[in-house]
Amino acid sequence: MHGKRILLIVGGGIAAYKACELTRWLRKAGASVRCVLTDGGAQFVTPMTLAALSEQPVHTSLWDLKDEAEMGHIQLSRQADLVVVCPATADLLSAMATGRADSLAATLLLATDKKVLACPAMNVRMWLHAATQRNVERLRADGVTILDPDEGEMACGEFGPGRLPEIERIGAAIRAALSGPGGLAGKHVLVTAGPTHEPIDPVRVLANRSSGKQGFAIAEALAGLGARVTLVAGPVALATPRGVERIDVETAAQMLEAVEAALPADAAVMTAAVADWRVEAATEKLKKSAGPPALTFSPNPDILATLGGHAQRPELLVGFAAETGDAEAEARAKLTRKGADWIVANNVAADPMGGDRNQVTIVTASGAERWERLPKDEIGRRLAARIANALESDQA
Ligand code: C5P
């Protein structure tokens, strides 16, 4: 990101205020930002705000002769490494898809020879309208990268897809667009997922309710950002995400073995609900007629803690903590005890294991970040973006 030049086109929607945050974020990441504000955008934020944040003049009109003398629209569209449209309104998407040139923003988008990343944000019905979807499809076919909007409660009070993704995700998409196939290209990330099954005898096991959905969603999102992903999965009924190398295991001991064999890794995300204990398994099926068996438990290895103190410790080590009580406090204790960098805490009393949504809090040495209740694949995308940003900033 350092030294990269971003041309940021800010459309007219309430999400325009987030473009101000994005400008700050990009400046902090070392990029230079030149902003173009549409007439609609100027109804929501002022040129002064963006000029102050970007420390560059803000361009608004195609007919501003001074602009044309100092920096014509062709030059402006070419002197960038990436053009970002944020928020991309329905009108801007339509202009882009049909090649209109009736405003400075539309003209720049037509004149540019650079990659374009559009971040749509609009009312859910406008987003889902056939016309908008047609425009998005057209733009994707034209080579424009479209960052799918988030789903959630919107400023207009409605619920559904259409919300601008959070800044970290936009930042990761910008990084990915600048660096080619993905922000995690060349990185190896290890993910554990699902439960473990500890045999009692040849037919019975000790198990737990983990579905593996969250871990699989994270693996998919990491692969989507270009990472090489090794997914070590306990017994789950899920399809392997595209582009992911999956290793199936049953017990905690097998999971540890597979994890160690997959090292080295740049990052590891341990979502598996590893059984804390195993039992001395009988070689023959225990007979019901013999009455309830006395099981002898012994502790399983802690895979996360083993990685925390490993000679080949991944640069970024992320653990999960499923709790029914004070999730954040428990997560903080686990962060130190297991030598992890982040613990993703989730309250399984509110969202029982196996569901499609989660409410998580990311606990790190420097604080805690509470995310709203989200679909698990959305959490996967956000977490993958955060991982891409963390690995990148460590390199800088
Ligand atoms: O201690 P607890 O099981 O609550 O910790 C949860 C975190 O530790 C998760 O990231 C889980 O994948 C990991 N863990 C592990 N091996 C164990 C137990 C937990 O890797 N035996």
Boltz pocket constraint, residues with backbone or C-beta under 6 A from the ligand:
constraints:
  - pocket:
      binder: B
      contacts: [[A, 192], [A, 252], [A, 270], [A, 271], [A, 272], [A, 273], [A, 274], [A, 275], [A, 276], [A, 300], [A, 301], [A, 302], [A, 303], [A, 304], [A, 305], [A, 318], [A, 319], [A, 320], [A, 321], [A, 322], [A, 334]]
      max_distance: 6.0
